[in-house]
Every structure is written in structure tokens, then in C-alpha cells.
Amino acid sequence: MRKLEGKVAIVTGGSSGIGKETTELFLAQGAKVVVADIAKQAEVYVEGLVKEGKEAIFVKTDVSKEEDIQNVVNEAVKHFGKLDIMIANAGIGHPGTPIKDYTLSQWQQMMDINLTGVFLSNKYAITQMQKQATGGAIVNVASIMGHTGRDGLASYNAAKGGVVNLTRSLGVSHAKEGIRVNAVNPGFVETPILSGASSAALDHLISLHPIGRLGRSEEIANAILFLASDDASFIVGTNLMVDGGYTAI
């Protein structure tokens, strides 16, 4: 029996990195997937999935815009009849900047996408799940940077820290409705966000993980699948660390 048989899921940022691995894993596990993405390649990616016989649709989505999140939830229900799972994964990284050089517009962009986007995704998913009265699962993609501080990453640390506590609050608020809200907190992962890093920088990041390597997108996707599935039926408001031991030091 596939773990998500008959489920309908939205994956924001679902065409690259962790989001792409999650999309493909969910499809393999029987879910119908709405890929909510702003990336240019996302529509072509989903067209390829459909040609392979997968039940997926693409909805262009800027997660920082409330009307876009409302639309993608509506489209999920229109095409597939319901919404069971929301994966709030879309986000941006940051190369590191001293606070004195950081502009308000840069700060606001980070908050708009990495925190407000998660808030909106949760809000409209919960609203739809309440209408259905059949419960559901939400998995937010936070970060180890929501639990630790790192030089030059004040805005990223703050945004991901917000996701961590938003997850706790919503988990507690909606548990009795059968809506489970949890988060995964990846360590540094081999994704396009790190594609521009030097070999020296990558070696340094690897050294911070006791396991001796960076994470892989599929490892984070497996954790997301666990939290989204009935295997995690008694897990609410948790922040699952998937970090190779980074935060255990």
C-alpha cells in the first residue's frame, strides 16, 4: 500500500531541489500533486510528469502574494476535489551580509517569501481542511538556521525562526481538528541554492555536520513524506531535525 494513496497535496517550490524530490516521491506514493512554483522551468517540468502518466498540475504561484495562495488552493480543489496535504517549501537563500549593509527591501523580501509565504500557505490550507472536516497534514520547511545563529544571516535566521514557532503555534491550535502541522529542519543540503559556493566554502559547511557530508534532497523529502503520512499520526507541532547532527553539537 502506497503511503499517500488517494491524497491531494500542494508542494510550493515543487520543481527544484527539496521541492522536486518531494513532488516525485509523493507521486510515487500515490498522491495527486499540485506544483505551486514561480520558476520558469516549473510548467515544463510538470508537463513532463503528465506525459509520464503522473497526476500533477502546475499553478504559477508567488507565495508572498495572498491571492496566489488562495488561487492554488482553489485550483487543487477544482482539479482534484479536495486538499489533504500542504508542503510549504518555497523559499530563498542568502549569501550573507552584515546588518549595516542590509537594506530594508532585502529584509522584507526574505520575510515575504520565507515567513509570510509559509503563513499564507498554512492559513489557506487550514481553511480548506476545516471546510472538508476530514483533517489533513501540513509540513513546513524550516531550517537549522531557525534554531541557531550564523554570521551575516540575520534575516534568514529570523525568518526560519518564525517558521519554527509558527509551526508550534498552529500545531497546537488545530490538533483537535485532525490537522497536523509540523516542520522539517534541514541542515545544509546539496541544492541549487549552494551551486555558487566555492569548494572551500562547501568543505567548511561539510565540517559542521558530524555525519561528514551535506544532506541530499531525497533525504529531506523522505522526512517530509513521514510527517505528511499516517505514520506520523501522533506527531503535532514538532520541528524534526534532519541535519546530520549539526544541531546536536
N, C-alpha and C positions, 0 to 999 in steps of 0.2 A: 504494500500500500504506500503510495507516494504521500509525503507529509503534508502537502498543500492541495490535495485533490479537491477541485471544485471551488477553490478560494479565488478571490479577486484582489489583486494587490496593485498599489501605485508605488513606483520607485522614482523618487526625484533624483535628478542627476544620473539617470539609469542607463546612460550609453557609454560610460567610460569608467575605468578604474574599479573601485569597490562597487559602484552602482551597476556597472555592466556585468560583473561577476554575479551580483545578486539577482539581476534580471534573468540571466541564463540559468542560474541554479533554481530559482523559483519556477521557471517554465518547465525545467526538468522534473520538478517535484509536483507538477500538476496544476500550478496556478495559471490564471489568466492575468497578464501583466500590462499595466499602463505605464509606459515610459514617459515621464514628465521631465523634459530637458529643454535647455535653451541652445545647446551646442548645434552647430551647423550639420554635423555628421549624424545627429541622432535620428532624423527621419529616414535617412538612407539605411542606417543600421536596423531600424525596426522593419523597414520594407524587406530586408534580407531575412529577418526572423520569420516574417509572414510567408515568404516564399518557401521556407523550410517547413511550413505547416504549423508554426507556433501560433498560439492565441495571444497576440500582442497588438497594441495600438500605440501610436505616438501622439502626444499632445504637447505642443510647444508651450513651455512654461517658464516664466521668470518667477522664482519662488519668493522674491521680495515684493511682488505685486499681489495684493489681496484678490483682485478679480481673476488673476491667472490660477490661483489655488482653488477658488470657487469653481472655476471652469473645469479644471482637471478632475475634480471630484464629481462634478455633474456628468462629464464625459464618461468616466468609469461606470457610473450607474446607468447612463444611457446605453452604452455598448454591452455591458456585461450584467446589468441588473442589480448590482449591489457593490458594496465595498467592505472587504474583510480585513485588509492589511494596508497600513501606510508605512513606507520606509522613507523617513525624512533624511536623505543622504546628501542632497546638493549642498555644495559649499565651495569656498575659495581658500587658498592658502596665502601665505605672506612671506616674503624673503627675509624680513627682519629689519626694523627701522627704529632708531632711538626716538623716544617720545617727543623730543624737541623738534624733530624733523617730520613728524607725522601730522598730516593735515586732517581737519575735521571731516572733509569729504571722504578721505581714505578710511577713517574710523567709521563713518556712517555706512559706507559700502560693506565693510566687514560685518557690522551689526545687522544690516538689512538682509544680507544673504545667509550668514551663518547662524544668526539667532532669530531674527524676525521671520525668516523663511521657515524655520522649524516650528515656531509658534503658530504661524498660519496653517502649515500642513497639519499640525495636531488639532488645531481648532476646527477646521472643516472636516477632517476625518472623524473626529469625535462627534460632531454634529450629525453627520450622516449615519454613523453607527448607532447613535441614540435613536434616530428615526426608525432604523431597522429593528432595534431592540433585540439583536442577536449577538451582541458583544463584538469583539474584534481585537486586533493587536496592532500596536504602533511601536516601531523601533526607530529611535533617533540615533543618528551617527554623531556622537560627541568626539572626544579625543582625550588622550592622556594630558593634553595641554589644558584641559578643563579642570585638572586636579593638581597641576604643577605650574611653576612659572619658568619662563625661558627668556633670556636676554633678547630684547628687541621685538618680542611678540605680544606686547600688551593687549592689542585689540583682539588678536586670535585667542589668547588666553581668556580674556574677558568674555568673548562670545561663546566659546566652548564651555566655560564655567557656567554660563547662563543656561546652556542646553542641559548640563548635568542637573541643575536644580529644578529647571522646568520639568524634566523627566520625573524627578521625585514627586513634585507637587501634583502633576497630572496623574501619575500612577496612583497616588493616594486618593485623589478626588474621584476617580472613575472606576476603581476596582470593583465596587459593588454592582456596577452596571455590566460587568464582564468585559470591560475594555481594559486591556493590559497595556500599560505604557512603560517601556524600558529603553535602555540605550546601550549601544556598544561603544567602547572607548579604545580605538586602535592606537597602537604605538606607531612608529614611523613605518610606512608601507611603501613598497615599490609601486608607485602610481605615477601618472603623468605630472603630478604636482612637483615631484622630485627630479623630473627629467633634466632640468637645467643645473642641478647641483654638481659641483666638482667631485672628482674621485676622493680628494682629501676630506671634503665635507661629508660625503657618504660614509667614508671609513670612520669618521668621528661619530656619526649617528649610529652606526653599527655597534661601536664600542659601548654605547649607552644601554644596549639591550643584553642582559645576561645570557640570552639564548645564542648570541653571537652572529646575528643576521637581522636584516629587516623583515618585516612581515610581508605576506603575499595577499593580494586582493581576495583570492579564493578563501583564505583562512578567515578573513573578516566576514565574507559572505556566509560562510558556514555558521558563524556565531549569530549573524542576523537571522538566518533560517531557524536556528534553535529557538531564539526568542520569539519569533513570529509564529512558531508551530505550537501544537498542543503539548509537545514535550516540555514546554515551559509554562504549563497551565497554572502553576502556583508561584510564578515569579512576577512581581509587580514593583515598579518604581526603582528597579535596580540599575546600576551602571556597571556592566560587565567589562572588565579589563581584558583586552586582547592585545597584549603589548610585549610579549617575550620577556616579561619580568621587569620592564622599565620602572614601573611604579612600586615594585616590591623592594627596591634597594633602600 
